[in-house]
Amino acid sequence: MKLEEFFPYRLAIAADAFSRNLQDVYAREYGLTREEWRLMSILDGVGRISSLDIARRTTLDKVQVSRAAARLEAKGLIIRHIPDSDRRLREYECTPQGREMYQEARGKVNARAQSMLEALPPGGRAALETGVNALIETMRLDIETRAQSAPPSEARPPRS
């Protein structure tokens, strides 16, 4: 089989191209990296959240979260807190400036995403939504099944 015919490869290429098209908006207009954008997206509307919870909710690992957070803090877009209960943990929240910038950027990014999705042929968007949702649900069930059947030392909760 040719690599171009391998479904996981095709899915990754499509997702990366879509993401890079959106990145053009937040990188060019707001100077944010993909990791910074993902962190701001998680922080939007949640108040304060720990670095561990951020890593669990995204594809970012703890190092990527830490580095993106340091850059966003230097830009004045987020605030880092160190809880008294666990000095090793870091918690983050948006500053008023960060919230304002994110709200503005999110509107433009959503408009770009909508424009790309509207370019799909009739019925294509609904089919894509159905397929992606089914794939996510299948992977969630697969992860949960593997976690339940693994020996106790290997069982891990699914990432969301």
C-alpha positions as CSV (number, residue, x, y, z in Angstrom):
1,M,0.0,0.0,0.0
2,K,1.2,3.5,-0.8
3,L,1.6,5.9,2.1
4,E,-0.9,8.3,0.4
5,E,-3.6,5.5,0.6
6,F,-3.0,4.8,4.3
7,F,-6.0,6.2,6.1
8,P,-4.2,7.4,9.3
9,Y,-1.7,9.2,7.1
10,R,-4.4,10.9,5.1
11,L,-6.3,11.9,8.2
12,A,-3.1,13.4,9.8
13,I,-2.3,15.3,6.6
14,A,-5.9,16.8,6.4
15,A,-5.9,17.7,10.1
16,D,-2.5,19.3,9.9
17,A,-3.4,21.3,6.7
18,F,-6.7,22.5,8.4
19,S,-4.8,23.5,11.6
20,R,-2.1,25.3,9.7
21,N,-4.6,27.3,7.8
22,L,-6.1,28.4,11.1
23,Q,-2.6,29.0,12.5
24,D,-2.1,31.6,9.8
25,V,-4.7,33.8,11.6
26,Y,-3.5,33.5,15.2
27,A,0.2,33.4,14.3
28,R,0.2,36.3,11.8
29,E,-2.3,38.6,13.5
30,Y,-1.6,37.8,17.2
31,G,1.9,36.3,17.3
32,L,0.8,33.1,18.9
33,T,2.2,29.6,18.3
34,R,0.0,26.6,18.0
35,E,0.8,25.5,21.6
36,E,0.0,29.0,22.9
37,W,-3.3,29.0,21.0
38,R,-4.3,25.6,22.4
39,L,-3.4,26.8,25.9
40,M,-5.5,30.0,25.5
41,S,-8.4,27.9,24.1
42,I,-8.3,25.7,27.2
43,L,-8.1,28.7,29.5
44,D,-11.1,30.4,27.9
45,G,-14.0,30.2,30.2
46,V,-12.5,27.9,32.8
47,G,-10.9,30.4,35.2
48,R,-7.9,28.8,36.8
49,I,-6.6,25.4,35.7
50,S,-3.6,23.3,36.5
51,S,-0.8,22.3,34.0
52,L,-1.7,18.7,34.6
53,D,-5.3,19.3,33.6
54,I,-4.2,21.2,30.6
55,A,-2.0,18.4,29.4
56,R,-4.9,15.9,29.9
57,R,-7.3,18.0,27.8
58,T,-4.9,18.6,24.9
59,T,-2.3,16.8,22.9
60,L,0.3,18.9,24.6
61,D,2.7,17.3,27.0
62,K,3.7,19.0,30.3
63,V,6.9,20.5,28.8
64,Q,5.0,22.0,25.9
65,V,2.4,23.4,28.4
66,S,5.1,24.9,30.6
67,R,7.0,26.5,27.7
68,A,3.8,27.9,26.1
69,A,2.7,29.2,29.5
70,A,6.0,31.0,30.1
71,R,5.7,32.7,26.7
72,L,2.1,33.7,27.3
73,E,3.0,35.0,30.8
74,A,5.8,37.1,29.3
75,K,3.3,38.6,26.8
76,G,1.0,39.5,29.7
77,L,-1.8,37.2,28.5
78,I,-1.9,34.7,31.4
79,I,-1.0,34.6,35.1
80,R,0.8,31.7,36.7
81,H,0.0,30.7,40.2
82,I,1.8,28.2,42.5
83,P,-0.7,26.7,44.9
84,D,0.3,26.4,48.6
85,S,-1.1,22.8,48.7
86,D,1.5,21.6,46.1
87,R,4.4,23.9,45.3
88,R,5.4,21.6,42.3
89,L,2.1,22.3,40.6
90,R,1.4,25.3,38.3
91,E,-2.0,26.8,37.7
92,Y,-2.8,29.3,35.0
93,E,-5.6,31.8,34.2
94,C,-6.1,34.5,31.5
95,T,-5.4,38.1,32.3
96,P,-8.1,40.6,31.2
97,Q,-5.8,41.5,28.3
98,G,-5.5,37.8,27.4
99,R,-9.3,37.2,27.5
100,E,-9.9,40.2,25.3
101,M,-7.2,39.2,22.8
102,Y,-8.4,35.6,22.7
103,Q,-12.1,36.6,22.1
104,E,-11.1,38.8,19.2
105,A,-8.8,36.1,17.7
106,R,-11.3,33.3,18.3
107,G,-13.9,35.1,16.1
108,K,-11.4,35.4,13.3
109,V,-10.2,31.8,13.6
110,N,-13.8,30.6,13.7
111,A,-14.6,32.6,10.6
112,R,-11.6,31.0,8.8
113,A,-12.7,27.5,9.9
114,Q,-16.3,28.2,8.7
115,S,-15.0,29.4,5.4
116,M,-13.0,26.2,4.8
117,L,-15.9,24.0,5.9
118,E,-18.3,25.8,3.6
119,A,-16.0,25.0,0.7
120,L,-16.8,21.3,1.1
121,P,-19.2,19.9,-1.5
122,P,-22.9,19.6,-0.5
123,G,-23.3,17.0,2.3
124,G,-19.6,16.9,2.8
125,R,-19.6,18.8,6.1
126,A,-22.3,16.6,7.6
127,A,-20.5,13.5,6.5
128,L,-17.2,14.8,7.9
129,E,-18.8,15.6,11.2
130,T,-20.5,12.2,11.4
131,G,-17.2,10.4,10.5
132,V,-15.1,12.4,12.9
133,N,-17.5,11.9,15.8
134,A,-17.8,8.2,15.1
135,L,-14.0,7.9,15.0
136,I,-13.6,9.8,18.3
137,E,-16.2,7.7,20.0
138,T,-14.6,4.5,18.7
139,M,-11.2,5.5,19.9
140,R,-12.6,6.5,23.3
141,L,-14.3,3.1,23.7
142,D,-11.0,1.4,22.6
143,I,-9.0,3.3,25.1
144,E,-11.5,2.5,27.9
145,T,-11.5,-1.2,27.0
146,R,-7.7,-1.4,27.0
147,A,-7.5,0.4,30.3
148,Q,-10.1,-2.0,31.9
149,S,-8.3,-5.1,30.6
150,A,-4.8,-4.0,31.5
151,P,-3.2,-5.2,34.7
152,P,-3.7,-2.7,37.6
153,S,-0.2,-1.3,37.3
154,E,-0.7,-0.5,33.6
155,A,-4.3,0.8,33.7
156,R,-4.6,4.5,33.0
157,P,-7.6,6.7,32.6
158,P,-8.3,7.8,29.1
159,R,-7.1,11.2,28.0
160,S,-9.8,13.7,26.9
